[in-house]
Amino acid sequence: MREKKKGTNELVSIFSFDVKAGTEGQTQLAKAAFKRIKTLRHPNFLTYIDGVETDKVIHIVTEYVVPLLQYLQSTIHTQQQKEMGLSWGLHQITKALCFLNNDVAHTHNNVCLSSVFVDKAGEWKLGSFDYIYSTTEKGVLPPVKVLPVLEKYEPPERADHRGAMLGSHKWSVDMWGLGCLIWEVYNGMLPKKDALKSPKKIPKLLVVHYCELVSANPKSRPNPAVLLENMKLPGCFLDNSFVKAMLFLEEIQIKEANEKSKFFGKLPDVVDTFPQDAGRYRILPQLLNAYEFGNAGSAVLAPLFKLGRLLDDEDYQKKIVPCVLKLFSSTDRATRVRLLQQLEHFVEHLQPSVVNDQIFPNLVNGFLDTNPALREQTVKSMLLLGRKLNYNNLNVELMKHFARLQAKDEQGGIRTNTTICLGKIACHLHPQTRQKVLVSAFTRAMKDPFAPARTAGILAMAVTQNYYTLRECAFRVLPALVALTVDPDRGVREQVT
């Protein structure tokens, strides 16, 4: 059942058991599950929030999750994203069993598809604690599974007697269950125990580990800790970019600055292969946190804005835009350059009022910066921001900076790009500004000692020709163009003709 938590409106899941409708055995199992979920805490266990037990009903409130079967059937992923998600999910359940079997010395005793749930970030959580028992307490027998449908998940060593566990390890039962879970993840619900003999659609890289898990000899089944390490070896099932990224993020607080920069630098190339729910709810918050409170630096910007596309506009305004505003006020040149290089990924989410009041006043400092790369990126940013500027910022302030850059900047490339940008944003200028600025700016560019700047002046004049009067064309535009027919640079002459 899905409900909302009072006060925060946060979604939660409610698991309910009707005491009056259940048998005595079922009621005892429900009470045991209630007790266990309150005391067992682990990131890969279903998280308990609240609960109530009366003589009529038992309610358990947990984080919001959906059954794994429902998640697998309803979630839309590319094949690669699906494979990545399954590998990380199985890693999480194996890690949960490692904690339960080795650290707590308990056996879950019911690992299968129906005992696993998935949160909004695509994280797999182990639940269904009805049949858990201690492996250290003497005389404790596994609880009787009252539902006949669960018999197919029983390991073969229990076939003759419930307590016949001679020669097994404390993890043997749950490793058999993990094998059943793997089979169901790739093939659907297990019809009968004999179906485990054929791996069917289980990936080849996983088959060797699967066969160990469903071995008839309980002693042959590996410790979950050993299994995890073996699956992470080079060329094995968990050796992929998504698992490595998630493991890195789990330990990001203890990573060195150079390790973080290297990780964030590679992330944009692979993030599209990751499940989107993990990107939005797991990785993106970590990136925001790394920039806000860590020393991740400008390297975090590219993956941050790439994943930001997964948010709806409301969430983008709440989570990403405040970060953008902080970045524009940064004094670090590398950060400002990278921010401007990523502008196309977030410009659509910037409101004109925000651009004019909070971004532009900081942005214009880039026109005056001594660093050529920053000046150039600032000029290029106007291609995207120009249409959002108000009258004064666009027609007065920006034109002053453009005139100075075009006439005085020592970098020919920057003078060229200023001319190109002016030609492309001319349609957003006020008519009086166009009449006053354009012809003067482009004829100035045609006299520039840098050949590409002269070419840019010709092309800009061509794309804005509908803004000139006949008199301007006759007395100012044509004379400037005719002079370039004998330009020493062949490329310039070809553009004129």
Secondary structure, 3 states (H helix, E strand, C coil): CEEECCCCCCEEEEEEEECCCCCHHHHHHHHHHHHHHHHCCCCCECCEEEEEECCCEEEEEEECCEEHHHHHHHCCCCHHHHHHHHHHHHHHHHHHHHHHHHHCCEECCCCCHHHEEECCCCCEEECCCCCCEECCCCCCCCCCCCCHHHHHHCCHHHCCCCCCCCCCCCCHHHHHHHHHHHHHHHHCCCCCHHHHHCCCCCCHHHHHHHHHHCCCCHHHCCCHHHHHHHHCCCCCCCCCHHHHHHHHHHCHHHCCHHHHHHHHHHHHHHHHHCCHHHHHHHHHHHHHHHHHHCCCHHHHHHHHHHHHCCCCHHHHHHHCHHHHHHHHCCCCHHHHHHHHHCHHHCHHHCCHHHHHHHHHHHHHHHHHCCCHHHHHHHHHHHHHHHHHCCHHHHHHHHHHHHHHHHHHCCCHHHHHHHHHHHHHHHHHCCHHHHHHHHHHHHHHHCCCCCHHHHHHHHHHHHHCHHHCCHHHHHHHHHHHHHHHHHCCCHHHHHHHC
